[in-house]
C-alpha cells in the first residue's frame, strides 16, 4: 500500500516521449507514478529506470477490460484514498491527406486518441473523487491535447480531428465534474522532441505517385525540423506538474515554441489568410 503522504498519478503512454518526460518530472518531485505501457519489456525497462516510485500498468487505452483491471490494481494500492492525478497522454499520429487516407487508419486515430481517453477517464474518475466513499481531496485530470487541437494543418486532418474532439470532450468533462471538485486541465504542446513522427516516415512511400507526394515531403521536413528544435518532454512535464499543484490551475496551458507565429497569430488572423499561408508552406497551392 502507498504511503498516504505521497502524491499519486496515473499517466497513460509513458514508454517514450511526453509521457516519459512527465513521469520523470513527477517522480523527481516525490510523486508515485502508475504508468501505462503496452509491452512487458517497456514495463521492465521503466521499472529499472525509475525504481520503486514507478509502478507499470499493462494495457492498451482502447481495451476496456485491460483498463478496468488496471483500475482495480490502483484502487487496491491506494487503500481507500483518492488518486491525485490522471494524465491522459497516450496517443498516436497517422499523417496523410484526408482524401486518400484509409478509413481504417482514420478510425484508429479517433479510437486511440479520443475514445481511448474516454475509456480511461471513465475507469479512473471514481478514484479521483467521483466515488464519494474514498477519503482525501479530489484529484485532477490533465488531458494532453495539441496545437493541432486548435489549428489544423495539411496532412494532419485525422490527428486534428482527434484533438479537436478532445478539446470539446475536455470542456464538457470539466463542467460536469464540478460537482465532485475534480479539476480538468488541457495542455496544448507544440513541437516537442519526441519520436512520434519517426514512426510515420512510411507515409512518404504510402502516398508516392499521388498529387500529394510533394506536399508529404514538405510536411515531413517541417515536422522533423520542429521536433529537432522543440521543447523537451521534461519541459512539458514541468508544466504538467504546475497544473497539478497550483491552487487554481489554468484551464489551458499552451507549451508552444515560437508562440506568436505558431499559436497566437493563427487564432487572430482571418481564416482565409491562414489558409493561404498553410497552402504556401505545405505546397498545396494550386
N, C-alpha and C positions, 0 to 999 in steps of 0.2 A: 504494500500500500504506500502511496506517495505522501511525503511529508506535507502537512497542511500549510506550512509556511512557504512552500514553493508554488509559484505560478505555473500553470499547466496549459499548454496549447496543443491543438491538433492541426497539423499542416498537411495538405494533400500535395502530392507530386514533389517529393524532396530529393530525388536521386541526383538531380543536376540543376544548374541554373538558378532561377529566382527562389524556388523552394529550398534549395540547398543553402543559399545565402541567408534567407530569413531564419532558417534553422540555426545556422552558425551564430547569428546575432542574438537570438533569443537565449540560446544556451550560454553564450558568453555573459549574458545579463542575469544568469541564475535561474532561467526557466527550465522546466521539464518539457520535452517535446515528443509527442507521438507523431511520427511522420509516415505518410503512406508511400509505399513503393509497390511495384508490380512484380519484381523479381527477387527471389530469395537471396541471390548474390548481392544485390544492392542493399538489402536489409543487413546482411553480414558486414559489408564494407562500411556502411554508415555507423553501425553499432561499434565497430572498431575505431572509427574516426572520432565519434562524438562521446563515446563512453557511456556511463550509467545514466547520464542526463537525457539520452535518446532511447526511445522505445519504438521499434518499427511496427507498422501496421501493413499487412499484406492484402491489398485489394486494388481493384480497378474501380474508378469512380462510377462507372456505368453498371457495376454488378451490385444490385440491391442486397442480395444475401451476404456478399462479402463485406459490404459496408455495415450491414446490421451486426455481423459477427464482430467487427472491429469496435463498434459502439459498445457492445457488451463488455469487451475487454477493458475499454477505457473506464466505463462505469464502475467496474469492479475495482480497478486501481484507484479511482477517486474516493471510494469508500463512503459515499453519501454526500459528498460536497459537489459544488458546481465546477464545471470546466470554465477556465478563464478566457479561452480564445479558440475560435475556429477560423483558420485561414484557408479559404478556397483558392488554391493556386494551380492545381493540376490542369493542364490543357495542352493542346497541340495546334499546329498551324498547317493547314492544307492550302497551299497557294495555287493560283491558276485562274485563267479567265472564266468568268461565270458562264459564258455561252458554251464552253467546251468542257467544263469540269464535270466529271461523272457524278450522277445523282448520289450514288452510294458514298462517295467521298464527301460531298456536301452534307449529307445526312450525318455522317460520322463526326464532322466538325461540330455540328449543333449538339449531337448526342453527348460528346465528351465534354465540350466547354460549357454548355448550358444545362442540359438535362443532368449531367453528372454533378454539377454544383447543387442542383435541386435535390438530388438523391442524398448527397452528403449532408446538406443543410437540414433536411427533414429528419435525418437519423440522429444528428448531434444536437439539434435545438433543445430537446428535453434536458440534456446535460448542461446546457448554457443557462438554464433557468426556467424553461417552459414547463419543466417538471417541478411543481411548487413544493414537493416533498424534500427536495435537496436543500442543504444548508449552504450558506455563502452568498456572495454578491453575484448578480447576473454577469455572464461573460459577454464577449463582443465577437462579432463576425466581421472579418476583413475579406472582401472579395477582390481578387486581383483581376482587374479589367485590363484596359489598354488604351493608348491613344486611339487605336482603331475602333474603340467603343464610342468615339465622338467624331472621328474623321476617317472616312473610307478612302482607300487608295486602290488604283487598278491592281489586279491580281490578288487582292486580299478581301474580296467580296464575301466569301464564306466565313472567314475569320471575323470580319467586321460584323456580319450578321449575328454571329455567336456572342460577340462582345457588346453590340448594341442591345441584344436581348438581355445580357447580364446587367446592363445599366438599368433597364426597366425593371427587371427582377429585383435588383437591389433596392431601388426606390420603394417598390411596393412592400418588400420584406421589412425595410426599416420602419415604415409606417405601421405595419401590422404587429411588430414586436415591441412597440412602445409599452403595451400592457404588461410585458414581462420585464421591462427595464433592460432589454438586450439591445445594445447599440450596433448598428450596421454601418460599416465604412467601406468606401470604394477607393482603391488605389489604381491610378492610370499610369503604368510605366510607358515611357517612350523607348528609345534604343537602350537595351540592357545587354551587357556582354554575356551571352548565353548561347548554347549550342542549338537553339531551337530551329534555326534555319539551315544548319548543317545537314539536317535530316531531309531537307526539302530540295536539295540541288537536283535530284532526278526530275524535278518539274521542267527543267530546260529540255531534257530529252523527250518528256511526255508531250510537249507542245511544239517540238521542232517541225518545221514544214507548214505550220499554220500561220494565219495572219498575225498571231500574237507572238511569234518566235522572237522577234527583235525586242518587243516590249518585255518579255520574260527575262532576257539577258540584262536589260537595263534595270529591271526590278531587282534582280539578284545582286547586281553591282551596288545599287543604292542600299539595299538591306544589309549586305555584308559590311559595307563601309560604316553604316550606322551601328552595327553590332561591335565593330572594331573600336569605335571611338565612344561608345555609350558608357553609361554608368555601370558599376559593378553590382552584382546581385546583393552584396553586403550593404552597399549604399541604400538600395531599396529596402533591405532588411531593417535598417535604422529608422526609416520612415514608418515601416510596419510596427516597430517597437513603440514609436511615439504614438501611433494611432491606438495602441493597446493600453497605454499607460497614462496619457494625459487625462485630466478630469473631464474635459469637454472636447472630444476629438472632432476634427472637421468631418463633414460628410464625404468629402473627396480630397485626395492628395494626388496631385499630378507630378510625377517624377520624370521630367522630360528634358533631356539635353536640348539646347537651342530653343528654350521655352517660348520666346517671342514668335519665331517663324514656324515652329512645329506644333504649337498649342494655342497661343493667344490669337495671332492674326487669322488663322484659318476659321476661327469661330466668329471673328468680327467682320471679315471681308465678305462681299457679296458672293453667293454660292457660285454664280457663273464665272466669277474671277478665279475662284479656287479651282473650278473645273478646268479652266484654260491653263492654269499653272500645272495642274496634275497631268494633263494631256501632253504638255511640252516636256515635262520632266520624265515621264514614264513612256514616252514615244508612242502615244496612242492618238496623236493628232492625225486628222485626215490629210 
